Amino acid sequence: MLRPKIDLAKIFAADFVLRFSYQMGKSPLLPLFAVALGAAEMLTGLIVAVSTFTGVLLKPLFGMLSDRSGRRTWLLISLIIFLVTPLLYQFISTPEGLLALRLFHGFATAIFGPVSLAYVAEIADENRATRLAIFGMARALASFGAPLCAGLALTYFKPEKVFVLIGFMSLAAAAPLIMLHDRQDLATKQKKNFMSHAMAAIRLSLQTTGIWLAGFLEFLVFLITYAVRAFLPLFIMSQDGGTVLQAGIFFSIQEAVHIIFRPIGGQVADKKGYRVALFLGLAMLASGLVILPLVPGLMILLAAIVLGLAQAMVLPGSLALLAAETQAGHRGVGMGFYGALRNTGKIGGPVITGALLTVFTFSSVFYCYAVLLAFVAIAVLVRPKVSFSQSVS
């Protein structure tokens, strides 16, 4: 049983390096570079968001291609994009050129995201949720530390030079990816009719309720967490005694709790079942949203802890649900649909919540989200466990 642990360590290391480098290029580096090139506010927002749109559209496709021709092949293709694209930023001189390059750069994560998740899910059947939870810590740790590293780099180098540095940093992921053992099912490699394979993959994905349930839960969690990320600082500042420091402390505590307890969330899903883990996580998320508008002081810190625990429960549980109810030869496309719905939540969270806040108060919006989560939590708990044959018939 040593090889699964070694393979997990390799893909974890590669994911951390590539995610850390990629996140360095997003905040605060990318908006500053866009403004330096003369981009207006709306175009700057589009430049920052466009790579996410790439994932929404293309993750299912690349996941399906990895089902067909192997995980390792597509992981190496994404590595090439991660390595080469940052070197091209130094040649960009217009906001429109930056927009086009960001669109291309988004191909890297659109490939790597679903393919790496499918690879980790297939390393072994036992302890799958725990393994996926540990793997997810790479992304969380990268998101936690990359903005600070980018800020430090910007104090010494111009933005375009920082992008070059990012490209060279990504080289560290080459060794673990090249040494990966490809676990792709040889049966799917023998499929020669691309269109027949694609249609079968789409039909299977549409019929597999686990994919849509897991994707919906991911959409819901990211919709709410990104809405909190976008509007909580404004809400805190509107309260008596509210400060920017409180907002910073909130998000640091939330992410730290998420990272620390994520493996425990995976263990709960493995030992008690994904329904229990998801119910607990959704209930915690609803509770955190109820506490959130009570600000200031200790209540907001409690809300940060509860929301971090909720993420640690829901995210590994939803991935375990998807992996358990998706046919092995089509896990790539399943992870692709899942990732597309997650990206939709990231985009939709601030937009939908912003629209609701034009009519309702902050408290009312988040109380409504809490009620929705409570209903979803109950629905997940009472949902019968679906066997593979039921989920794809």
N, C-alpha and C positions, 0 to 999 in steps of 0.2 A: 504493500500500500504506500510505498515511498514515492513512486512516480507521480500519482495525483498531487501530492503535496509539492513536489518539485515543479510540476507544470503550473500549479496555481501560483507559486512564488515567481516564476518567470513572467507569466501574463500580468500578475500584479505589478511587478517592477516596471514592465513596459508601459502599462496603463498609467501608472503614477507619473513617469517621466513625460509621456506624451500629453497627458491632461495638464500637468503642471506648466509645461512649456506653452500649450495652447491657451490656458487661462491667463498666463502672463501677457499674452497678446490681446486680451479682451479688455481688461479693466485694471488700471485707468489708462493704459497705453493707447488703445484703439480710438476712443473718443478724442483724446488729446491730439493724436495724429490727424484725425479727420478734420478737426477744427483748424489745425495748422495748415492744412491744404485748402482751406476756405469753405468747408462744408457748413451749410446752415443747420439749425437745430433739427429740422425734420429729416434732412438727408443724413445727418449724423446718427439719428436714431435708426434709420433704415440700414445704414452701414453696420451698426452694432448687431442688429437683429437678423440680417439676411442669411447668415450661416445657419441659424436655427431653422429658417424656412427650408434650406437645403435638406436638412435632416427629416423634416416632416414629409417631404416629397419622395426622398430617395432611400431612406433606411429599409423599407420593405424590399425594394429591388436588390440592394446589395446583400441583404440577409438571404434572399432566395438564391443569389448567385453563389454565395458561400455554401449553401446546401448542395449546390450542383457540382462545384469544382474544388471544394475544400476550404476550411477556415484559414489555415496558415497562409495560403496563397493571397487571400484578400487582406489579411492582416499586414502582409509585407507590402501590398499595393498601397494601403493607407499609410504605412510608414514612409514610403517614398514621397507621398504628398505632404506629410508632416515635415519632412526634411527639406524639400525643395521650395515649397511655397513661401516660408518666411524670408528666404533669400531674395525674393522678388519685390518685397515691399520697398527696398531702397530705390527701385526704378519707377515708383509711382509718383506722379506729380499732380494729379487731379483727383477730386472727390469721386468722380465717375469711375476712374481707373481703380480706386481703392474699393469701391462697391463691387466691381467685377472680380477683383482678386479675392475679396472676402467670400463671394459666392463660390468660387473655386475652392478656397480653403475649407469651406464647409463640407466638401466631399470627404475630407480626412476623417472627421468624426462621424459622418453619415455611414461610412464603411466600418470604422473601427468599433463603434458603439454596439450595434446588433451582433456583429461577428464575434467580438470578444465575449459578450454575454452568452451566446450560444456555445462557444468553446468551453467556458467555465461550467455551464450547465451539464455538459457532456463528459467532463473529466471523470466523473463517477456518479452512480445513482444514489449512494448513501450520503447523508449530511449535505444535501444539495443546497438547502436554504442557508445553512451556516457558511458554506463555501461562497455562495453568491453575496452574502452579507460582508464577508471579509474582503472580497474583491471590490465591492462598492466603496470600501473605505479608501481605496486609492484615489477615486474621483473626489471624495469628500475632503481628503487631506490636501489634494492639489488645489481645490477651490479655496481652502482655508488659507494656504500659505502663498499662493501665486500672486495675488494683488500686492501684498507687501513687498515681495521680491521685485515685482515690476516697478513699484514706486521707488525702491532703492536704485534700481538700474537707471531710471529716468533722471536721477540726480547727477549721474555721471555721463550718460550718453544721450544722443538724440534718438527720437523714436525709431527712425529707420534702422539705426545701428542696434537697437535693442531687439528688433525683429531678426536681424542676422544672428545675434547671440542666441535667440530662441531656436533658430534652425540648427545651430551647432549643439545646443543642449539636447535636442531631440535624438541626436546620434546615439546617446546612451541607451536608447530603447532597442537599437538594432540587434545587439548580441542576444538578449533574452528571446526576442521574436524569432530570430534565425534558428535558435536551438529548440524551439517548441516542437513537441511531438504532435503531428496532425492526427486528430481523432475523428476526422470526418468519415461518415458512413460510406463505404465503397459502393454500396448499392445505388446511391444517388449519383455517384460519379459515372455510372454506366448509362445514364439517361442521355440520349443523343438528340431527341427532339426538344429544342429549347421552348417552343411555344406550348407544347403539351405539358412540359414540366411547369412552366409559369402558370398556366391556367389551373393545373391541379393544385399548385401551391396557393393561389388566390382563393380557389373554392374551399380548400381545406381550412384556410385561415378564417374565412367568413363563417364557416360552420363550427369552428372551435370556440365554444363559449368562454373557455378559460382565457383565451387571448384577449377577448373584448372586455371581460370582467377585470383582468389584471391591468389592461390598458386604461380602462375607465378609472380604476382606483389610482393609478399613477397620474392620470390627467387631473383628477380631483385634488390629490395631494399637492401637485406642483402648481395648480391654479391658485390654491389657497396660500401656499408658502411664498410664492412669488408676489401675490397680492400683499401679503404682510410685509415682505421685503420692500415693496414699492411705497406703501402708504403708512406703515407704522411710524417711521421717523417724522412724517408730517403731523400725525396724530399726537405723538409725544410732545412735539414742539408747541402744539396748540394748547397743551395743558399747563396749569400753573406749576412752575418749578421744573417743567420738562426741558431736557437738554439733549444736544446731539450725542453727548457721552453716554446717556442712558440707552439710546438706540444702538450705538456701537457695542455696548456691553451685552445688550439683549441678543444680538445676532451672533456674537462670539460665544456666548453661553449655549445658545440653541445648537450651533454647529458642533461645538465640543461635545455636548451630551449625545448628539446624533452619532458622532464618530465613535465615542467610547462604548455606547450600548448597542451599536449595530450588530456585532457578533452575537450578543445575547438575544436580539430579536430573531436572528437566524436560527439559533438553537431552539427557541420557543416554537418556531414554525416546523422544525424537524421533529421535535419530540411531542408536541401537542397538536400539530396539524396547522395548516395555513389559515383555516377559518378562525381558530382561536387567536392566532397572532394578528390577523387582520382586524378582528373585532376589537381586541385590546387597543391596537394602534389607532383605529378610527375613533373609538370612544375617547382616547387621550387627546386626539386632535380636536374633537368637538369641545372637550373640557377646556383645552388651552384657549380656544377662541372665545369661550364664555368669560374666562378670566382676563383675557387680553385688554378689553376696554376699561377695566377697572383701574389701570395705571394710577398713580405712579408707585415708586418705592418697591417694596418686596414683592408685590403682586405681579409686577411685570417680569421679575426674575423667575418667579414660579411659573409664569406662562411660558417663558423661554425654555425652562427645563421640561415641562410637559410636552411642548411642541417638538423638542428634540427627541424625547422618548417615543413620541408618536411616529416620527419619521423612521426611527430605528426599528420599529415593529412592522410598519406597513410596507416599506420598500423591499426588504428581503422576502416577506410573505407573499407579495404580489408576484415577484419573480419565481418563487417556488411553485405557486399556483400555475403560472404559465408553463414552466418547464415540465410539470407533472402531467398536464393535460394537452400537450402538443406532441405530435409524432416526431420521433428522433430525426428523421430525414427532412423535416420541415421546421426545425427549431430556429433556424436563421431567419426565415421570413416571419415567423411568429415574433421573434425579438425585434424585427424591423417594424412591424405594426405597433408593437408595444412602445418602442422608442419614438415613433411618429406621434402617438397620442401623448406621450410625455412632453415632447417639444411643443405640441399644441397647447398643453396646459401652461407651459412657461410663457408662451406668447399671449394666451388668452387671459391669464390671471390679472395682470395689471390693466388690460384693456376692459375686460368685463367689470372688474371691481371699480375701475375709474368711472365707467358709465353709471353703475349703480350709485356711486357716491355723489353724483350730480343730483340725485333725487332723494336718497336716504342718508341717514347719519352713519358714521363709522361703526358705532355700536350695533345698529340695526342690521347692517350688511353682514357683519361677522356673526351675529346671533343667528341669522338665516342660514349661513354656511354651517353653523354648528348643528342646527336642526336637520339639515340635509345629510350631514355626516352621520348623525344618530340613526336615521332611517336606513342608510346604506350599511352601517355596521350591523344592524339587526338582520337585514336581508342577507348579508354574507354569512352570518352565524347560522341561520336556519337553512341556508342553501345546502341541498344534499351533495355529498361528495360524488363528483362525476368521474367515472372510470374513463380510460382512454377510448374504449370502443364506443361509449355513449357520446363523448365529446366530439367525435369526428364522423359519426354515422350520418 
